[in-house]
Structure formats: structure tokens, C-alpha cells
């Protein structure tokens, strides 16, 4: 299994546990630390995580830099190759 597929699976599994209510934001406490730990362990320089559940944006955040040297941070304007693993109803 490729690293990208494993990483996608980890985030999908985590996001499936988040309730679609405003109080569900509390369920994301520690999410940033989790993302940063996974990025460090798998040597991923940067990524953007986004998820919508029940018509509400649950997560929309950029992490890290565009390369391993940290030459530029990832922002909401950074272009990526799109990779979708699952769409929730």
C-alpha cells in the first residue's frame, strides 16, 4: 500500500468520527498535533486537509511547506494534484 493511500485512510478514519454539529469542533482538539506527527513520521513536507460533513466545513487547513527544504509555506493558494479517496453522502 502506498504512503499516500495509507495517509488518506488515516485522515478519512479520523474524520468519520467527527459529529456534524458545532460541538463536533471539540472532537478536533489535537488534530493539528496529529497531522504534524504523521507528517514528521512519514516525511511529508506539507499538505492541505479539507473535509465537509453535513454541509458544514469541518476541516480546512494547510500544513507545512512545499518542499523538504521549507522554501515556502503551503497556503490556500498552493496548487496540488487532486487525490480523492472517498466522498461521504
N, C-alpha and C positions, 0 to 999 in steps of 0.2 A: 504494500500500500504506500502510495507516495506521501511525502510530508504534507503537501497541500491538502490532500484528501483527509489525512488524519487531523490536521488543524481545523479544517472546515467542520469535521464531525464533532470536534470538541466544542466549538462555538455553537453549533446547532443544538447539541445536547444541553448546553448551559441555558441557551435562550428559550428552549422549550419549557423550562421550569419557571419562567418569569410570568407572573399573572398579568393580565391585560388591563389592570386597574392602576390608578395613580399610586396606590400604595405599593404596587409592584416595583416601583423605583427603588424601594428599600431593599428588594431582593438583589439589586445590582451592586450593593455595597461590596467592595472588594474586587469588583470586575476589572478595574484598571490594573490592580496589582496582579491579578490572574493573567491578563493579557501580556503584561510586561514580563512576567516569569516565563510564560510559554515562548514568547519571542526570544528571550535570552537562551532558554534551553535548546530551542530548535534553530538558533542563529538566524532569525528573521529580522532584517534591519528595520522594516516598517510595514504597516498595514492599515487599512481602514475597516472598521467593523460597523455594520448597519443592520438593523432589524426592525420590522414593523409587525405589530401583533394587534389584532382587533382594530385596525385602522389608526393606531397610535404608534408613533416612532418611539421604540423602546431604547434603542442604542443608535447613536450616530457620532462616531468619534474616530479621529486619526491618531495613530501611534507611531513613533519612531521617525526614521529618516529614509530618504530614497535609496541609500546605499549603505554598505557596511562601514564606510569611512565617515558617515554622518555629515556629508557635504551640504545637505539641505533637508529641512524637516518636511514631513508629509503634511499637506494641508487639505482643505476642502476643494482645492483647485488641482491637486495632483491627479494625473491620468494613470489609470491602471488597466490591465487586461481584465475584463469582467469574467468572474467564475461563480456561477450559481449552482449550488448543490441541491437546494430544496426550496420549495415555495409552500408556505403554510396557508391554509384556507382562511 
